[in-house]
Amino acid sequence: MAKIQREVYGDFDEMITAIYDAVTGSSVTGEMVESSAFTGSEARCSVMIFERYSAMYSSRVTLSVTLFETEGRRFVSAVSSGGSSARFVKINTIPEDSMLETVRYVIHSYSRPKPGENG
């Protein structure tokens, strides 16, 4: 598995759209297979599960992205999995790493406050 975790800044809903567009636009087989959202009085959470086919390794790869907001702070966790064809030991992680790369730029672009934004 490969993952990215960090605090992010910017509009919650805009980030969801940017992540969705990055994954579904990166591959003809990239799709969101499930999502879930929770909103409370002081928190929001969105979970998105993406999947795509890796032709080079003849396997499917998944990416789970969780965006969490509480007390004005936002956090993102992106975890990719799958892609290895080995039975007992994971031989390669290239498909996982590649899947994670589809959102790395988006997450990085929200990792620092934009001018005029607090925190």
VOTOR-548628 format. One record per atom (N, C-alpha, C): x, y, z; residue number from 1; atom name; residue in three letters. Coordinates in Angstrom, 3 decimals. Layout:
((X,Y,Z),NUM,CA,Ala)
...
//
This chain:
((0.831,-1.178,0.000),1,N,Met)
((0.000,0.000,0.000),1,CA,Met)
((0.872,1.236,0.000),1,C,Met)
((0.346,2.276,-0.612),2,N,Ala)
((1.004,3.578,-0.622),2,CA,Ala)
((0.002,4.590,-0.078),2,C,Ala)
((0.504,5.620,0.619),3,N,Lys)
((-0.447,6.584,1.164),3,CA,Lys)
((0.144,7.981,1.259),3,C,Lys)
((-0.771,8.945,1.314),4,N,Ile)
((-0.467,10.346,1.572),4,CA,Ile)
((-1.415,10.784,2.678),4,C,Ile)
((-0.893,11.446,3.687),5,N,Gln)
((-1.721,12.016,4.745),5,CA,Gln)
((-1.193,13.401,5.048),5,C,Gln)
((-2.094,14.379,5.092),6,N,Arg)
((-1.652,15.717,5.479),6,CA,Arg)
((-2.819,16.642,5.735),6,C,Arg)
((-2.500,17.743,6.368),7,N,Glu)
((-3.485,18.798,6.556),7,CA,Glu)
((-3.550,19.586,5.261),7,C,Glu)
((-4.745,19.964,4.866),8,N,Val)
((-4.937,20.713,3.633),8,CA,Val)
((-5.748,21.973,3.926),8,C,Val)
((-5.696,22.904,2.979),9,N,Tyr)
((-6.367,24.189,3.131),9,CA,Tyr)
((-7.187,24.453,1.891),9,C,Tyr)
((-8.306,25.110,2.060),10,N,Gly)
((-9.145,25.441,0.919),10,CA,Gly)
((-10.555,24.932,1.121),10,C,Gly)
((-11.359,25.116,0.102),11,N,Asp)
((-12.769,24.752,0.155),11,CA,Asp)
((-12.942,23.227,0.115),11,C,Asp)
((-13.684,22.701,1.065),12,N,Phe)
((-13.913,21.259,1.211),12,CA,Phe)
((-14.512,20.661,-0.063),12,C,Phe)
((-15.609,21.259,-0.532),13,N,Asp)
((-16.301,20.725,-1.705),13,CA,Asp)
((-15.460,20.853,-2.976),13,C,Asp)
((-14.692,21.921,-3.086),14,N,Glu)
((-13.804,22.102,-4.229),14,CA,Glu)
((-12.737,21.006,-4.268),14,C,Glu)
((-12.222,20.635,-3.096),15,N,Met)
((-11.219,19.564,-3.032),15,CA,Met)
((-11.810,18.233,-3.474),15,C,Met)
((-13.030,17.947,-3.053),16,N,Ile)
((-13.694,16.705,-3.462),16,CA,Ile)
((-13.796,16.644,-4.981),16,C,Ile)
((-14.227,17.739,-5.585),17,N,Thr)
((-14.359,17.791,-7.043),17,CA,Thr)
((-13.006,17.638,-7.728),17,C,Thr)
((-11.983,18.312,-7.206),18,N,Ala)
((-10.647,18.240,-7.811),18,CA,Ala)
((-10.083,16.824,-7.744),18,C,Ala)
((-10.285,16.140,-6.622),19,N,Ile)
((-9.805,14.761,-6.467),19,CA,Ile)
((-10.564,13.837,-7.425),19,C,Ile)
((-11.876,13.981,-7.472),20,N,Tyr)
((-12.693,13.171,-8.373),20,CA,Tyr)
((-12.246,13.358,-9.825),20,C,Tyr)
((-12.089,14.610,-10.235),21,N,Asp)
((-11.689,14.902,-11.614),21,CA,Asp)
((-10.308,14.345,-11.927),21,C,Asp)
((-9.385,14.432,-10.966),22,N,Ala)
((-8.023,13.933,-11.192),22,CA,Ala)
((-8.018,12.428,-11.436),22,C,Ala)
((-8.772,11.693,-10.640),23,N,Val)
((-8.762,10.230,-10.771),23,CA,Val)
((-9.540,9.777,-11.995),23,C,Val)
((-10.723,10.283,-12.182),24,N,Thr)
((-11.535,9.817,-13.311),24,CA,Thr)
((-10.993,10.331,-14.641),24,C,Thr)
((-10.235,11.411,-14.621),25,N,Gly)
((-9.658,11.944,-15.846),25,CA,Gly)
((-8.300,11.363,-16.186),25,C,Gly)
((-7.729,10.571,-15.277),26,N,Ser)
((-6.379,10.047,-15.481),26,CA,Ser)
((-6.351,8.737,-16.256),26,C,Ser)
((-7.483,8.077,-16.378),27,N,Ser)
((-7.523,6.767,-17.015),27,CA,Ser)
((-8.913,6.518,-17.575),27,C,Ser)
((-8.978,5.837,-18.680),28,N,Val)
((-10.273,5.531,-19.267),28,CA,Val)
((-11.069,4.576,-18.373),28,C,Val)
((-10.376,3.796,-17.528),29,N,Thr)
((-11.068,2.854,-16.638),29,CA,Thr)
((-11.231,3.393,-15.224),29,C,Thr)
((-10.709,4.588,-14.944),30,N,Gly)
((-10.810,5.154,-13.597),30,CA,Gly)
((-12.238,5.574,-13.286),30,C,Gly)
((-12.745,5.087,-12.165),31,N,Glu)
((-14.112,5.435,-11.774),31,CA,Glu)
((-14.252,5.438,-10.257),31,C,Glu)
((-15.218,6.220,-9.769),32,N,Met)
((-15.544,6.163,-8.356),32,CA,Met)
((-16.544,5.018,-8.190),32,C,Met)
((-16.188,4.032,-7.370),33,N,Val)
((-17.056,2.872,-7.205),33,CA,Val)
((-17.970,3.001,-5.996),33,C,Val)
((-17.608,3.883,-5.063),34,N,Glu)
((-18.465,4.103,-3.895),34,CA,Glu)
((-18.038,5.387,-3.209),34,C,Glu)
((-18.968,5.983,-2.490),35,N,Ser)
((-18.650,7.164,-1.696),35,CA,Ser)
((-19.590,7.222,-0.505),35,C,Ser)
((-19.158,7.983,0.489),36,N,Ser)
((-19.953,8.151,1.694),36,CA,Ser)
((-19.625,9.511,2.285),36,C,Ser)
((-20.613,10.161,2.886),37,N,Ala)
((-20.372,11.470,3.490),37,CA,Ala)
((-21.148,11.575,4.791),37,C,Ala)
((-20.514,12.228,5.744),38,N,Phe)
((-21.132,12.467,7.044),38,CA,Phe)
((-20.969,13.942,7.382),38,C,Phe)
((-22.011,14.525,7.953),39,N,Thr)
((-21.935,15.902,8.419),39,CA,Thr)
((-22.507,15.960,9.821),39,C,Thr)
((-21.735,16.545,10.727),40,N,Gly)
((-22.194,16.741,12.094),40,CA,Gly)
((-22.214,18.221,12.405),40,C,Gly)
((-22.476,18.559,13.638),41,N,Ser)
((-22.547,19.969,14.002),41,CA,Ser)
((-21.199,20.668,13.888),41,C,Ser)
((-20.110,19.937,14.074),42,N,Glu)
((-18.787,20.552,14.020),42,CA,Glu)
((-17.796,19.792,13.143),42,C,Glu)
((-18.293,18.855,12.345),43,N,Ala)
((-17.366,18.057,11.533),43,CA,Ala)
((-18.034,17.616,10.237),43,C,Ala)
((-17.194,17.377,9.232),44,N,Arg)
((-17.620,16.811,7.958),44,CA,Arg)
((-16.611,15.749,7.561),44,C,Arg)
((-17.095,14.717,6.900),45,N,Cys)
((-16.205,13.661,6.424),45,CA,Cys)
((-16.733,13.144,5.087),45,C,Cys)
((-15.836,13.012,4.142),46,N,Ser)
((-16.189,12.444,2.844),46,CA,Ser)
((-15.204,11.324,2.541),46,C,Ser)
((-15.736,10.167,2.152),47,N,Val)
((-14.909,9.026,1.789),47,CA,Val)
((-15.242,8.659,0.350),47,C,Val)
((-14.193,8.544,-0.475),48,N,Met)
((-14.384,8.190,-1.877),48,CA,Met)
((-13.493,6.996,-2.196),48,C,Met)
((-14.063,5.984,-2.847),49,N,Ile)
((-13.310,4.803,-3.257),49,CA,Ile)
((-13.286,4.772,-4.780),49,C,Ile)
((-12.079,4.784,-5.320),50,N,Phe)
((-11.884,4.755,-6.760),50,CA,Phe)
((-11.237,3.436,-7.154),50,C,Phe)
((-11.455,3.056,-8.406),51,N,Glu)
((-10.845,1.833,-8.915),51,CA,Glu)
((-10.499,2.044,-10.382),51,C,Glu)
((-9.440,1.374,-10.813),52,N,Arg)
((-9.104,1.372,-12.240),52,CA,Arg)
((-8.374,0.076,-12.571),52,C,Arg)
((-8.363,-0.222,-13.846),53,N,Tyr)
((-7.692,-1.415,-14.335),53,CA,Tyr)
((-6.279,-1.045,-14.746),53,C,Tyr)
((-5.307,-1.832,-14.311),54,N,Ser)
((-3.911,-1.649,-14.700),54,CA,Ser)
((-3.599,-2.686,-15.777),54,C,Ser)
((-3.609,-2.259,-17.033),55,N,Ala)
((-3.385,-3.186,-18.150),55,CA,Ala)
((-1.983,-3.786,-18.110),55,C,Ala)
((-1.009,-2.989,-17.698),56,N,Met)
((0.369,-3.471,-17.673),56,CA,Met)
((0.525,-4.663,-16.724),56,C,Met)
((-0.239,-4.668,-15.636),57,N,Tyr)
((-0.113,-5.746,-14.650),57,CA,Tyr)
((-1.360,-6.628,-14.586),57,C,Tyr)
((-2.293,-6.408,-15.492),58,N,Ser)
((-3.523,-7.195,-15.566),58,CA,Ser)
((-4.201,-7.348,-14.210),58,C,Ser)
((-4.419,-6.224,-13.559),59,N,Ser)
((-5.055,-6.253,-12.241),59,CA,Ser)
((-5.817,-4.957,-12.004),59,C,Ser)
((-6.612,-4.964,-10.946),60,N,Arg)
((-7.358,-3.768,-10.561),60,CA,Arg)
((-6.667,-3.125,-9.369),60,C,Arg)
((-6.732,-1.804,-9.325),61,N,Val)
((-6.097,-1.029,-8.264),61,CA,Val)
((-7.156,-0.117,-7.662),61,C,Val)
((-7.135,0.025,-6.341),62,N,Thr)
((-8.094,0.905,-5.685),62,CA,Thr)
((-7.381,2.066,-5.003),62,C,Thr)
((-8.127,3.141,-4.828),63,N,Leu)
((-7.655,4.314,-4.110),63,CA,Leu)
((-8.779,4.778,-3.206),63,C,Leu)
((-8.506,4.843,-1.919),64,N,Ser)
((-9.475,5.341,-0.942),64,CA,Ser)
((-9.015,6.716,-0.497),64,C,Ser)
((-9.900,7.691,-0.615),65,N,Val)
((-9.569,9.059,-0.213),65,CA,Val)
((-10.580,9.512,0.832),65,C,Val)
((-10.069,9.943,1.981),66,N,Thr)
((-10.908,10.469,3.051),66,CA,Thr)
((-10.547,11.928,3.275),66,C,Thr)
((-11.541,12.780,3.247),67,N,Leu)
((-11.362,14.195,3.541),67,CA,Leu)
((-12.178,14.483,4.791),67,C,Leu)
((-11.514,15.041,5.811),68,N,Phe)
((-12.147,15.271,7.111),68,CA,Phe)
((-11.968,16.728,7.511),68,C,Phe)
((-13.040,17.328,8.018),69,N,Glu)
((-12.990,18.735,8.450),69,CA,Glu)
((-13.575,18.851,9.849),69,C,Glu)
((-12.842,19.516,10.722),70,N,Thr)
((-13.337,19.802,12.057),70,CA,Thr)
((-12.682,21.068,12.580),70,C,Thr)
((-13.452,21.877,13.255),71,N,Glu)
((-12.950,23.116,13.868),71,CA,Glu)
((-12.159,23.969,12.873),71,C,Glu)
((-12.622,24.019,11.631),72,N,Gly)
((-11.982,24.841,10.613),72,CA,Gly)
((-10.712,24.265,10.011),72,C,Gly)
((-10.342,23.073,10.404),73,N,Arg)
((-9.145,22.423,9.852),73,CA,Arg)
((-9.581,21.251,8.978),73,C,Arg)
((-8.800,20.991,7.920),74,N,Arg)
((-9.114,19.910,6.986),74,CA,Arg)
((-7.923,18.973,6.850),74,C,Arg)
((-8.225,17.700,6.781),75,N,Phe)
((-7.193,16.673,6.667),75,CA,Phe)
((-7.585,15.719,5.548),75,C,Phe)
((-6.587,15.209,4.843),76,N,Val)
((-6.851,14.253,3.777),76,CA,Val)
((-5.960,13.032,3.977),76,C,Val)
((-6.519,11.884,3.656),77,N,Ser)
((-5.775,10.630,3.660),77,CA,Ser)
((-6.124,9.914,2.362),77,C,Ser)
((-5.096,9.566,1.587),78,N,Ala)
((-5.287,8.835,0.334),78,CA,Ala)
((-4.452,7.563,0.417),78,C,Ala)
((-5.102,6.402,0.252),79,N,Val)
((-4.428,5.114,0.373),79,CA,Val)
((-4.765,4.277,-0.856),79,C,Val)
((-3.724,3.811,-1.539),80,N,Ser)
((-3.942,2.953,-2.707),80,CA,Ser)
((-3.595,1.509,-2.348),80,C,Ser)
((-4.236,0.572,-3.048),81,N,Ser)
((-4.005,-0.841,-2.759),81,CA,Ser)
((-4.316,-1.673,-3.998),81,C,Ser)
((-3.723,-2.857,-4.039),82,N,Gly)
((-3.991,-3.786,-5.132),82,CA,Gly)
((-2.921,-3.710,-6.201),82,C,Gly)
((-3.130,-4.438,-7.253),83,N,Gly)
((-2.231,-4.367,-8.390),83,CA,Gly)
((-1.183,-5.456,-8.446),83,C,Gly)
((-0.868,-6.071,-7.329),84,N,Ser)
((0.141,-7.121,-7.350),84,CA,Ser)
((-0.511,-8.441,-7.738),84,C,Ser)
((0.183,-9.218,-8.533),85,N,Ser)
((-0.368,-10.503,-8.941),85,CA,Ser)
((0.226,-11.661,-8.147),85,C,Ser)
((1.090,-11.348,-7.200),86,N,Ala)
((1.705,-12.405,-6.399),86,CA,Ala)
((0.694,-12.982,-5.414),86,C,Ala)
((0.865,-14.237,-5.086),87,N,Arg)
((-0.083,-14.901,-4.205),87,CA,Arg)
((0.215,-14.658,-2.726),87,C,Arg)
((1.469,-14.743,-2.300),88,N,Phe)
((1.789,-14.653,-0.878),88,CA,Phe)
((2.578,-13.407,-0.493),88,C,Phe)
((3.372,-12.890,-1.398),89,N,Val)
((4.219,-11.741,-1.107),89,CA,Val)
((3.976,-10.679,-2.175),89,C,Val)
((3.810,-9.447,-1.750),90,N,Lys)
((3.613,-8.378,-2.717),90,CA,Lys)
((4.928,-8.120,-3.446),90,C,Lys)
((4.942,-8.386,-4.744),91,N,Ile)
((6.165,-8.281,-5.528),91,CA,Ile)
((6.392,-6.860,-6.026),91,C,Ile)
((5.363,-6.218,-6.527),92,N,Asn)
((5.560,-4.854,-7.009),92,CA,Asn)
((4.453,-3.951,-6.504),92,C,Asn)
((4.780,-2.705,-6.367),93,N,Thr)
((3.797,-1.713,-5.933),93,CA,Thr)
((3.627,-0.620,-6.988),93,C,Thr)
((4.110,-0.873,-8.184),94,N,Ile)
((4.030,0.139,-9.235),94,CA,Ile)
((2.586,0.568,-9.511),94,C,Ile)
((1.620,-0.360,-9.651),95,N,Pro)
((0.245,0.084,-9.883),95,CA,Pro)
((-0.302,0.935,-8.737),95,C,Pro)
((0.009,0.561,-7.497),96,N,Glu)
((-0.449,1.340,-6.339),96,CA,Glu)
((0.156,2.731,-6.353),96,C,Glu)
((1.455,2.794,-6.582),97,N,Asp)
((2.138,4.086,-6.607),97,CA,Asp)
((1.576,4.965,-7.721),97,C,Asp)
((1.331,4.368,-8.868),98,N,Ser)
((0.787,5.100,-10.001),98,CA,Ser)
((-0.604,5.650,-9.685),98,C,Ser)
((-1.425,4.842,-9.041),99,N,Met)
((-2.778,5.284,-8.673),99,CA,Met)
((-2.706,6.449,-7.698),99,C,Met)
((-1.803,6.376,-6.743),100,N,Leu)
((-1.656,7.446,-5.761),100,CA,Leu)
((-1.164,8.734,-6.430),100,C,Leu)
((-0.331,8.595,-7.450),101,N,Glu)
((0.186,9.769,-8.161),101,CA,Glu)
((-0.930,10.586,-8.794),101,C,Glu)
((-2.068,9.967,-9.102),102,N,Thr)
((-3.156,10.700,-9.741),102,CA,Thr)
((-3.713,11.797,-8.842),102,C,Thr)
((-3.555,11.665,-7.525),103,N,Val)
((-4.062,12.698,-6.611),103,CA,Val)
((-2.953,13.452,-5.887),103,C,Val)
((-1.712,13.037,-6.045),104,N,Arg)
((-0.616,13.704,-5.322),104,CA,Arg)
((-0.557,15.201,-5.629),104,C,Arg)
((-0.656,15.563,-6.903),105,N,Tyr)
((-0.578,16.971,-7.276),105,CA,Tyr)
((-1.748,17.755,-6.679),105,C,Tyr)
((-2.945,17.202,-6.734),106,N,Val)
((-4.122,17.886,-6.187),106,CA,Val)
((-3.941,18.117,-4.690),106,C,Val)
((-3.542,17.072,-3.980),107,N,Ile)
((-3.344,17.204,-2.534),107,CA,Ile)
((-2.247,18.219,-2.236),107,C,Ile)
((-1.163,18.141,-2.979),108,N,His)
((-0.065,19.088,-2.772),108,CA,His)
((-0.523,20.528,-3.016),108,C,His)
((-1.369,20.731,-4.009),109,N,Ser)
((-1.826,22.090,-4.320),109,CA,Ser)
((-2.684,22.683,-3.201),109,C,Ser)
((-3.250,21.852,-2.348),110,N,Tyr)
((-4.039,22.325,-1.205),110,CA,Tyr)
((-3.265,22.232,0.110),110,C,Tyr)
((-1.992,21.918,0.049),111,N,Ser)
((-1.231,21.674,1.271),111,CA,Ser)
((-0.709,22.927,1.961),111,C,Ser)
((-0.718,24.037,1.301),112,N,Arg)
((-0.263,25.279,1.912),112,CA,Arg)
((-1.386,26.302,1.811),112,C,Arg)
((-1.524,27.151,2.825),113,N,Pro)
((-2.586,28.164,2.741),113,CA,Pro)
((-2.390,29.075,1.544),113,C,Pro)
((-3.482,29.397,0.892),114,N,Lys)
((-3.435,30.344,-0.203),114,CA,Lys)
((-3.399,31.749,0.381),114,C,Lys)
((-2.878,32.734,-0.345),115,N,Pro)
((-2.810,34.101,0.190),115,CA,Pro)
((-4.163,34.571,0.693),115,C,Pro)
((-4.170,35.128,1.886),116,N,Gly)
((-5.403,35.635,2.478),116,CA,Gly)
((-6.190,34.620,3.286),116,C,Gly)
((-5.783,33.342,3.258),117,N,Glu)
((-6.463,32.312,4.040),117,CA,Glu)
((-5.765,32.139,5.372),117,C,Glu)
((-6.540,31.926,6.392),118,N,Asn)
((-5.979,31.611,7.703),118,CA,Asn)
((-5.830,30.103,7.828),118,C,Asn)
((-4.710,29.684,8.403),119,N,Gly)
((-4.471,28.336,8.809),119,CA,Gly)
((-4.572,27.249,7.899),119,C,Gly)
//
